[in-house]
């Protein structure tokens, strides 16, 4: 059984509220979960203490048991001091695609020929 620590959405339309839960990865996002670890309210100010409420000991224990946090949860847990998130970097993604690179090369060649 593959366990995930993920966000389960609650709240009304356009007013999200999330619970941090440990769930089987095959269960639906807002479906059955094993244990609730805390809450996250993205509408609160970033410096508000009730924006993120997490039981850090339980989270660390579940990670030690093999539960994998999702990217967003890993970021939230790192802010609380549980675990270390690896920074992601994909410099290839920001590069222009093939046709745009060809056009830029052609424009550069034309500018060089004109000069």
C-alpha positions as CSV (number, residue, x, y, z in Angstrom):
1,X,0.0,0.0,0.0
2,X,1.4,3.3,-1.1
3,X,0.8,6.1,1.3
4,X,0.7,9.8,0.5
5,X,0.5,12.9,2.7
6,X,-1.7,15.2,0.7
7,X,-4.2,18.0,0.8
8,X,-7.9,17.2,1.0
9,X,-10.1,20.1,-0.2
10,X,-13.0,21.4,1.8
11,X,-14.8,24.7,2.0
12,X,-17.2,26.4,-0.4
13,X,-16.8,27.4,-4.0
14,X,-14.0,30.0,-4.4
15,X,-13.3,29.6,-0.6
16,X,-10.8,26.7,-0.3
17,X,-9.9,25.1,2.9
18,X,-7.6,22.1,3.1
19,X,-6.8,19.3,5.5
20,X,-3.4,17.6,5.5
21,X,-4.2,13.9,5.5
22,X,-2.4,10.6,5.2
23,X,-4.2,8.5,2.6
24,X,-3.8,5.5,0.4
25,X,-2.7,6.9,-3.0
26,X,-5.5,4.9,-4.7
27,X,-8.3,6.8,-2.8
28,X,-9.9,9.9,-4.1
29,X,-8.6,13.3,-3.2
30,X,-11.4,14.1,-0.8
31,X,-12.2,10.5,0.0
32,X,-11.2,8.1,2.7
33,X,-8.0,8.8,4.6
34,X,-6.1,7.2,7.4
35,X,-5.2,10.1,9.7
36,X,-5.6,13.9,9.7
37,X,-2.4,15.7,10.4
38,X,-3.5,19.3,10.3
39,X,-5.2,22.1,8.3
40,X,-4.2,24.7,5.7
41,X,-6.2,27.9,5.0
42,X,-4.7,29.6,2.0
43,X,-7.1,32.6,2.3
44,X,-5.5,33.7,5.6
45,X,-2.5,36.1,5.6
46,X,0.9,34.5,5.3
47,X,2.0,35.7,8.7
48,X,-1.1,34.3,10.5
49,X,-0.4,31.4,12.8
50,X,-3.6,29.6,12.0
51,X,-2.9,29.6,8.2
52,X,-1.0,26.3,8.6
53,X,-1.7,24.1,11.7
54,X,0.3,20.8,11.6
55,X,1.1,18.1,14.1
56,X,4.8,18.0,13.2
57,X,5.5,14.9,15.3
58,X,2.8,12.8,13.5
59,X,4.0,14.1,10.1
60,X,7.6,13.1,10.8
61,X,6.4,9.7,12.1
62,X,4.4,9.0,8.9
63,X,7.3,10.1,6.7
64,X,9.6,7.7,8.7
65,X,7.0,4.9,8.0
66,X,7.3,5.6,4.3
67,X,4.5,8.0,3.4
68,X,5.5,10.3,0.6
69,X,4.4,14.0,0.8
70,X,3.2,15.6,-2.4
71,X,5.1,18.6,-3.7
72,X,2.9,21.2,-2.1
73,X,2.7,19.4,1.2
74,X,6.5,19.0,1.2
75,X,6.8,22.7,0.8
76,X,4.3,23.3,3.7
77,X,6.1,20.8,5.9
78,X,9.4,22.4,5.2
79,X,8.1,25.7,6.5
80,X,7.2,24.0,9.7
81,X,10.5,22.3,10.0
82,X,9.6,18.7,9.0
83,X,11.8,17.3,6.3
84,X,13.8,19.0,3.6
85,X,12.4,19.6,0.1
86,X,14.7,19.3,-2.9
87,X,14.7,22.4,-5.1
88,X,13.6,21.7,-8.6
89,X,15.2,23.3,-11.6
90,X,14.6,22.7,-15.3
91,X,16.4,25.3,-17.3
92,X,15.4,23.4,-20.6
93,X,11.8,24.3,-20.0
94,X,12.3,28.0,-20.4
95,X,14.1,27.7,-23.7
96,X,12.3,28.7,-26.9
97,X,11.0,25.8,-29.0
98,X,12.7,24.7,-32.2
99,X,10.9,27.0,-34.7
100,X,11.5,30.0,-32.5
101,X,15.2,29.2,-32.2
102,X,15.4,28.9,-36.0
103,X,13.6,32.3,-36.5
104,X,16.0,33.9,-34.0
105,X,19.0,32.5,-35.7
106,X,17.7,33.7,-39.1
107,X,17.1,37.2,-37.7
108,X,20.5,37.3,-36.2
109,X,22.1,36.2,-39.5
110,X,20.1,38.8,-41.4
111,X,21.1,41.5,-39.0
112,X,24.8,40.4,-39.3
113,X,24.6,40.4,-43.1
114,X,23.0,43.9,-43.1
115,X,25.8,45.3,-40.8
